[in-house]
Amino acid sequence: MSPTTVARRRRTFSDAERATYRETKRAEARDAIERAARALLTSEGWRKWAETRATFHDYSINNCMLIAMQHPEATRVAGFKAWQQLGRQVRKGEHAIRIMAPMVVKQRDDKGDDTDETVTLFRAVSVFDISQTDGEALPEPPCEPVTGDSHAPYIAKLESFARSIGYRVEYRPLEHVGGFCKASESLICVSTTNTSANRRVKTLIHELAHAVGVPTYKEHGRGDAEVIVETAAVIVCRSIGLDTSGESIPYIAGWGEANDVAAIRRYAETVDTIARTLESAVA
């Protein structure tokens, strides 16, 4: 056997070593996500996560939490080489944002030979926000006010989606509310006082969020249910370029007082699920 062959020989890891490695990586991921989830317990942390989720709708809920914790003002992130391919360069001294990326690892037998089995691990990778780079200007994403009519074509899409889930949409002259969702009648009603098309889009998204995620107040109570639904609505609106900067992202102070990370994560997961459903509906 030549020295070159010996040098290239892979070290054989035992089952115990492989198991220890996998568990170490899982523990690192859990710890990072736990810290990010804990930030949701404050109103500012919840707002940052919601805004990050609206910006990075293709990212997982965990990675959105990680970005929000490390770089809350981020708008576009990419790896070092990806930015170079886009004609931009990460500035020297910038601190990377660490997110989790899936890594498929082949299993090996005791002899070090590949088997047909694989396992998916998550490893920390470095990305940078566009604000940490210099170079060629990139197109800005659209951002239209809720007072205009730029998003009128979305109304038909949202009405069609409502029908697909068994709801009908009606327009009535309502007082004091922009609309409502009545699950018992499979009805979504939008006020005719919503004179701009964009405001009607916003209202339809809010009421559809009720329909697909929180149709009644039985499970969460009125206050918590409205926080979940409105947060999801703001996320979806921003993901389609509808500016809701004048709309406050709601928050229940009691979440932070309870210091219940598991509960706040469940709420965030519910918001994320609702948002992804509606984002697909308007895509």
C-alpha beads as a LAMMPS data file, in Angstrom:
LAMMPS data file: protein, C-alpha beads

283 atoms
282 bonds

1 atom types
1 bond types

-500.0 500.0 xlo xhi
-500.0 500.0 ylo yhi
-500.0 500.0 zlo zhi

Masses

1 110.0

Atoms # bond

1 1 1 0.000 0.000 0.000
2 1 1 1.453 3.349 -1.039
3 1 1 1.918 6.240 1.424
4 1 1 -0.638 8.207 -0.597
5 1 1 -3.246 5.506 -0.091
6 1 1 -2.541 5.418 3.637
7 1 1 -2.814 9.197 3.878
8 1 1 -6.170 9.172 2.164
9 1 1 -7.614 6.391 4.267
10 1 1 -10.558 7.599 6.284
11 1 1 -10.552 7.149 9.976
12 1 1 -13.153 4.652 11.128
13 1 1 -15.458 5.953 13.851
14 1 1 -17.190 3.625 16.244
15 1 1 -20.961 3.662 16.690
16 1 1 -20.462 5.306 20.084
17 1 1 -18.293 8.081 18.595
18 1 1 -20.800 8.754 15.837
19 1 1 -23.658 8.848 18.332
20 1 1 -21.729 11.241 20.570
21 1 1 -20.981 13.526 17.635
22 1 1 -24.616 13.613 16.544
23 1 1 -25.842 14.329 20.052
24 1 1 -23.278 17.117 20.488
25 1 1 -24.492 18.785 17.310
26 1 1 -28.120 18.400 18.343
27 1 1 -27.360 19.884 21.763
28 1 1 -25.622 22.881 20.198
29 1 1 -28.631 23.485 17.956
30 1 1 -31.086 23.117 20.847
31 1 1 -29.125 25.561 23.004
32 1 1 -28.976 28.193 20.267
33 1 1 -32.672 27.896 19.487
34 1 1 -33.596 27.924 23.181
35 1 1 -31.811 31.256 23.615
36 1 1 -33.528 32.650 20.549
37 1 1 -36.943 31.432 21.709
38 1 1 -36.471 33.011 25.125
39 1 1 -36.122 36.384 23.406
40 1 1 -39.749 36.027 22.260
41 1 1 -40.899 36.512 25.841
42 1 1 -40.421 40.277 25.563
43 1 1 -42.621 42.510 23.432
44 1 1 -39.554 43.784 21.566
45 1 1 -38.301 40.240 20.964
46 1 1 -41.701 39.154 19.643
47 1 1 -41.839 42.187 17.319
48 1 1 -38.329 41.526 15.998
49 1 1 -39.141 37.889 15.313
50 1 1 -42.394 38.762 13.517
51 1 1 -40.646 41.322 11.326
52 1 1 -37.822 38.883 10.583
53 1 1 -40.323 36.147 9.741
54 1 1 -42.079 38.524 7.327
55 1 1 -38.779 39.320 5.619
56 1 1 -37.413 35.767 5.476
57 1 1 -40.548 33.775 4.703
58 1 1 -38.506 31.010 3.039
59 1 1 -36.544 30.398 6.242
60 1 1 -37.574 28.035 9.033
61 1 1 -39.122 29.413 12.195
62 1 1 -35.968 28.494 14.126
63 1 1 -33.664 30.326 11.734
64 1 1 -35.924 33.379 11.814
65 1 1 -35.608 33.377 15.603
66 1 1 -31.820 33.088 15.336
67 1 1 -31.592 35.959 12.855
68 1 1 -33.913 38.131 14.946
69 1 1 -31.811 37.523 18.063
70 1 1 -28.436 38.234 16.426
71 1 1 -29.250 40.880 13.808
72 1 1 -32.816 42.183 14.256
73 1 1 -32.492 44.783 11.497
74 1 1 -31.507 42.215 8.859
75 1 1 -33.331 42.431 5.536
76 1 1 -31.388 40.070 3.233
77 1 1 -28.858 37.452 4.248
78 1 1 -26.515 35.198 2.298
79 1 1 -23.235 33.384 2.731
80 1 1 -19.843 34.952 2.060
81 1 1 -19.434 33.441 -1.416
82 1 1 -23.086 34.023 -2.319
83 1 1 -22.633 37.743 -1.757
84 1 1 -19.542 37.694 -3.977
85 1 1 -21.561 36.067 -6.741
86 1 1 -24.070 38.924 -6.402
87 1 1 -21.315 41.484 -6.826
88 1 1 -21.006 42.400 -3.169
89 1 1 -18.261 41.817 -0.601
90 1 1 -18.604 41.265 3.141
91 1 1 -16.701 44.006 4.945
92 1 1 -13.682 42.986 6.994
93 1 1 -14.443 42.608 10.689
94 1 1 -18.187 41.996 10.302
95 1 1 -19.637 39.427 12.700
96 1 1 -21.452 36.551 11.022
97 1 1 -25.050 35.610 11.769
98 1 1 -25.135 31.946 12.728
99 1 1 -28.097 29.911 11.506
100 1 1 -28.726 26.179 11.248
101 1 1 -28.399 24.333 7.928
102 1 1 -29.348 20.698 7.304
103 1 1 -26.497 18.285 6.628
104 1 1 -27.163 14.768 5.340
105 1 1 -24.561 12.386 6.717
106 1 1 -23.989 8.903 5.346
107 1 1 -23.881 6.117 7.862
108 1 1 -20.874 3.818 7.850
109 1 1 -20.440 0.325 9.139
110 1 1 -17.746 -0.861 11.535
111 1 1 -15.311 -1.236 8.633
112 1 1 -15.813 2.367 7.530
113 1 1 -17.759 1.445 4.413
114 1 1 -20.810 3.425 3.306
115 1 1 -24.230 1.968 4.037
116 1 1 -27.539 2.887 2.414
117 1 1 -28.616 4.753 5.543
118 1 1 -28.339 8.495 6.131
119 1 1 -29.081 10.809 9.020
120 1 1 -29.856 14.518 8.859
121 1 1 -27.958 16.754 11.246
122 1 1 -28.078 20.514 11.591
123 1 1 -24.861 22.477 11.646
124 1 1 -24.230 26.136 12.287
125 1 1 -23.365 28.123 9.159
126 1 1 -22.402 31.766 8.724
127 1 1 -24.469 34.282 6.796
128 1 1 -24.266 38.069 6.567
129 1 1 -26.873 40.767 6.111
130 1 1 -26.683 43.072 3.097
131 1 1 -25.926 45.943 5.493
132 1 1 -22.632 44.168 6.259
133 1 1 -21.562 44.225 2.617
134 1 1 -20.415 46.707 -0.009
135 1 1 -20.846 46.526 -3.741
136 1 1 -23.407 46.613 -6.502
137 1 1 -26.889 47.874 -5.622
138 1 1 -29.619 45.225 -5.631
139 1 1 -33.295 45.719 -6.496
140 1 1 -35.423 46.746 -3.526
141 1 1 -38.444 44.574 -2.697
142 1 1 -41.843 46.248 -3.311
143 1 1 -43.488 48.046 -0.392
144 1 1 -46.889 49.672 -0.903
145 1 1 -49.103 51.463 1.671
146 1 1 -52.401 50.008 2.896
147 1 1 -54.118 53.192 1.733
148 1 1 -53.614 52.437 -1.965
149 1 1 -54.979 50.003 -4.530
150 1 1 -51.737 48.372 -5.729
151 1 1 -52.663 44.978 -4.306
152 1 1 -56.197 44.790 -5.709
153 1 1 -55.445 41.563 -7.681
154 1 1 -54.903 39.768 -4.366
155 1 1 -58.579 40.185 -3.462
156 1 1 -59.695 37.614 -6.041
157 1 1 -56.965 35.215 -4.895
158 1 1 -58.015 35.538 -1.261
159 1 1 -61.710 35.140 -2.095
160 1 1 -60.874 32.026 -4.121
161 1 1 -58.859 30.616 -1.232
162 1 1 -61.764 31.288 1.134
163 1 1 -64.062 29.285 -1.130
164 1 1 -61.514 26.462 -1.279
165 1 1 -61.696 26.048 2.508
166 1 1 -65.499 26.250 2.545
167 1 1 -65.948 29.930 3.454
168 1 1 -67.902 32.615 1.617
169 1 1 -66.879 36.270 1.591
170 1 1 -69.422 39.068 1.912
171 1 1 -69.096 42.849 2.010
172 1 1 -71.322 44.789 4.379
173 1 1 -71.425 48.280 5.939
174 1 1 -69.999 47.383 9.359
175 1 1 -69.478 49.806 12.232
176 1 1 -66.396 49.871 14.488
177 1 1 -64.778 46.796 12.861
178 1 1 -63.088 46.197 9.543
179 1 1 -64.427 42.679 9.279
180 1 1 -65.168 39.451 11.106
181 1 1 -64.932 35.685 10.722
182 1 1 -67.874 33.554 11.842
183 1 1 -66.796 29.934 11.764
184 1 1 -70.252 28.590 12.672
185 1 1 -71.581 30.036 9.389
186 1 1 -68.355 29.630 7.368
187 1 1 -68.569 33.360 6.735
188 1 1 -65.963 36.076 6.356
189 1 1 -67.377 39.558 6.255
190 1 1 -65.434 42.657 5.181
191 1 1 -66.653 46.174 5.837
192 1 1 -67.484 48.329 2.831
193 1 1 -65.929 51.232 4.741
194 1 1 -62.579 49.687 3.768
195 1 1 -62.454 51.931 0.721
196 1 1 -58.923 51.067 -0.459
197 1 1 -58.233 47.735 -2.093
198 1 1 -55.092 47.295 -0.008
199 1 1 -57.037 47.731 3.232
200 1 1 -59.496 45.088 2.077
201 1 1 -56.579 42.770 1.345
202 1 1 -55.275 43.344 4.863
203 1 1 -58.708 42.642 6.374
204 1 1 -59.222 39.512 4.260
205 1 1 -55.829 38.160 5.329
206 1 1 -56.636 38.807 9.000
207 1 1 -60.026 37.073 8.821
208 1 1 -58.634 34.171 6.794
209 1 1 -55.967 33.759 9.464
210 1 1 -58.835 33.218 11.884
211 1 1 -60.458 30.722 9.518
212 1 1 -57.371 28.560 8.975
213 1 1 -55.807 28.825 12.419
214 1 1 -57.951 30.277 15.211
215 1 1 -61.603 30.107 14.125
216 1 1 -62.932 30.539 17.685
217 1 1 -61.750 31.924 21.022
218 1 1 -62.272 28.644 22.889
219 1 1 -58.673 27.392 22.804
220 1 1 -56.705 30.603 23.307
221 1 1 -59.142 33.202 24.582
222 1 1 -59.948 36.397 22.718
223 1 1 -56.798 38.345 23.614
224 1 1 -54.258 35.650 22.761
225 1 1 -56.194 34.592 19.641
226 1 1 -56.142 38.119 18.254
227 1 1 -52.401 38.413 18.922
228 1 1 -51.757 35.190 16.991
229 1 1 -53.998 36.178 14.090
230 1 1 -52.838 39.778 13.767
231 1 1 -49.181 38.790 13.976
232 1 1 -49.737 36.263 11.188
233 1 1 -51.615 38.871 9.137
234 1 1 -48.816 41.434 9.459
235 1 1 -46.282 38.789 8.401
236 1 1 -48.274 37.788 5.304
237 1 1 -48.958 41.390 4.294
238 1 1 -45.298 42.321 4.518
239 1 1 -44.248 39.187 2.642
240 1 1 -46.335 40.322 -0.359
241 1 1 -44.989 43.861 -0.201
242 1 1 -47.875 45.513 1.624
243 1 1 -46.504 48.065 4.079
244 1 1 -48.084 47.713 7.503
245 1 1 -45.519 49.834 9.329
246 1 1 -48.392 51.865 10.742
247 1 1 -49.892 48.701 12.214
248 1 1 -48.509 47.669 15.586
249 1 1 -47.584 44.036 16.108
250 1 1 -49.618 42.986 19.157
251 1 1 -48.227 41.247 22.195
252 1 1 -49.578 39.807 25.430
253 1 1 -47.446 40.985 28.343
254 1 1 -48.444 37.969 30.403
255 1 1 -46.317 35.710 28.226
256 1 1 -43.149 37.304 29.536
257 1 1 -44.393 37.335 33.094
258 1 1 -45.105 33.613 32.935
259 1 1 -41.594 33.014 31.533
260 1 1 -42.996 30.037 29.648
261 1 1 -40.665 29.438 26.700
262 1 1 -42.533 26.307 25.596
263 1 1 -45.816 28.217 25.415
264 1 1 -44.383 31.151 23.491
265 1 1 -42.809 28.760 21.010
266 1 1 -46.189 27.076 20.466
267 1 1 -47.707 30.479 19.754
268 1 1 -44.905 31.322 17.328
269 1 1 -45.301 27.957 15.605
270 1 1 -49.046 28.572 15.234
271 1 1 -48.348 31.995 13.734
272 1 1 -45.784 30.471 11.368
273 1 1 -48.173 27.725 10.230
274 1 1 -50.978 30.208 9.546
275 1 1 -48.620 32.547 7.706
276 1 1 -47.208 29.777 5.498
277 1 1 -50.723 28.629 4.562
278 1 1 -51.761 32.117 3.502
279 1 1 -48.449 32.890 1.802
280 1 1 -49.021 29.826 -0.366
281 1 1 -52.563 30.991 -1.097
282 1 1 -51.424 34.357 -2.466
283 1 1 -48.251 33.159 -4.208

Bonds

1 1 1 2
2 1 2 3
3 1 3 4
4 1 4 5
5 1 5 6
6 1 6 7
7 1 7 8
8 1 8 9
9 1 9 10
10 1 10 11
11 1 11 12
12 1 12 13
13 1 13 14
14 1 14 15
15 1 15 16
16 1 16 17
17 1 17 18
18 1 18 19
19 1 19 20
20 1 20 21
21 1 21 22
22 1 22 23
23 1 23 24
24 1 24 25
25 1 25 26
26 1 26 27
27 1 27 28
28 1 28 29
29 1 29 30
30 1 30 31
31 1 31 32
32 1 32 33
33 1 33 34
34 1 34 35
35 1 35 36
36 1 36 37
37 1 37 38
38 1 38 39
39 1 39 40
40 1 40 41
41 1 41 42
42 1 42 43
43 1 43 44
44 1 44 45
45 1 45 46
46 1 46 47
47 1 47 48
48 1 48 49
49 1 49 50
50 1 50 51
51 1 51 52
52 1 52 53
53 1 53 54
54 1 54 55
55 1 55 56
56 1 56 57
57 1 57 58
58 1 58 59
59 1 59 60
60 1 60 61
61 1 61 62
62 1 62 63
63 1 63 64
64 1 64 65
65 1 65 66
66 1 66 67
67 1 67 68
68 1 68 69
69 1 69 70
70 1 70 71
71 1 71 72
72 1 72 73
73 1 73 74
74 1 74 75
75 1 75 76
76 1 76 77
77 1 77 78
78 1 78 79
79 1 79 80
80 1 80 81
81 1 81 82
82 1 82 83
83 1 83 84
84 1 84 85
85 1 85 86
86 1 86 87
87 1 87 88
88 1 88 89
89 1 89 90
90 1 90 91
91 1 91 92
92 1 92 93
93 1 93 94
94 1 94 95
95 1 95 96
96 1 96 97
97 1 97 98
98 1 98 99
99 1 99 100
100 1 100 101
101 1 101 102
102 1 102 103
103 1 103 104
104 1 104 105
105 1 105 106
106 1 106 107
107 1 107 108
108 1 108 109
109 1 109 110
110 1 110 111
111 1 111 112
112 1 112 113
113 1 113 114
114 1 114 115
115 1 115 116
116 1 116 117
117 1 117 118
118 1 118 119
119 1 119 120
120 1 120 121
121 1 121 122
122 1 122 123
123 1 123 124
124 1 124 125
125 1 125 126
126 1 126 127
127 1 127 128
128 1 128 129
129 1 129 130
130 1 130 131
131 1 131 132
132 1 132 133
133 1 133 134
134 1 134 135
135 1 135 136
136 1 136 137
137 1 137 138
138 1 138 139
139 1 139 140
140 1 140 141
141 1 141 142
142 1 142 143
143 1 143 144
144 1 144 145
145 1 145 146
146 1 146 147
147 1 147 148
148 1 148 149
149 1 149 150
150 1 150 151
151 1 151 152
152 1 152 153
153 1 153 154
154 1 154 155
155 1 155 156
156 1 156 157
157 1 157 158
158 1 158 159
159 1 159 160
160 1 160 161
161 1 161 162
162 1 162 163
163 1 163 164
164 1 164 165
165 1 165 166
166 1 166 167
167 1 167 168
168 1 168 169
169 1 169 170
170 1 170 171
171 1 171 172
172 1 172 173
173 1 173 174
174 1 174 175
175 1 175 176
176 1 176 177
177 1 177 178
178 1 178 179
179 1 179 180
180 1 180 181
181 1 181 182
182 1 182 183
183 1 183 184
184 1 184 185
185 1 185 186
186 1 186 187
187 1 187 188
188 1 188 189
189 1 189 190
190 1 190 191
191 1 191 192
192 1 192 193
193 1 193 194
194 1 194 195
195 1 195 196
196 1 196 197
197 1 197 198
198 1 198 199
199 1 199 200
200 1 200 201
201 1 201 202
202 1 202 203
203 1 203 204
204 1 204 205
205 1 205 206
206 1 206 207
207 1 207 208
208 1 208 209
209 1 209 210
210 1 210 211
211 1 211 212
212 1 212 213
213 1 213 214
214 1 214 215
215 1 215 216
216 1 216 217
217 1 217 218
218 1 218 219
219 1 219 220
220 1 220 221
221 1 221 222
222 1 222 223
223 1 223 224
224 1 224 225
225 1 225 226
226 1 226 227
227 1 227 228
228 1 228 229
229 1 229 230
230 1 230 231
231 1 231 232
232 1 232 233
233 1 233 234
234 1 234 235
235 1 235 236
236 1 236 237
237 1 237 238
238 1 238 239
239 1 239 240
240 1 240 241
241 1 241 242
242 1 242 243
243 1 243 244
244 1 244 245
245 1 245 246
246 1 246 247
247 1 247 248
248 1 248 249
249 1 249 250
250 1 250 251
251 1 251 252
252 1 252 253
253 1 253 254
254 1 254 255
255 1 255 256
256 1 256 257
257 1 257 258
258 1 258 259
259 1 259 260
260 1 260 261
261 1 261 262
262 1 262 263
263 1 263 264
264 1 264 265
265 1 265 266
266 1 266 267
267 1 267 268
268 1 268 269
269 1 269 270
270 1 270 271
271 1 271 272
272 1 272 273
273 1 273 274
274 1 274 275
275 1 275 276
276 1 276 277
277 1 277 278
278 1 278 279
279 1 279 280
280 1 280 281
281 1 281 282
282 1 282 283
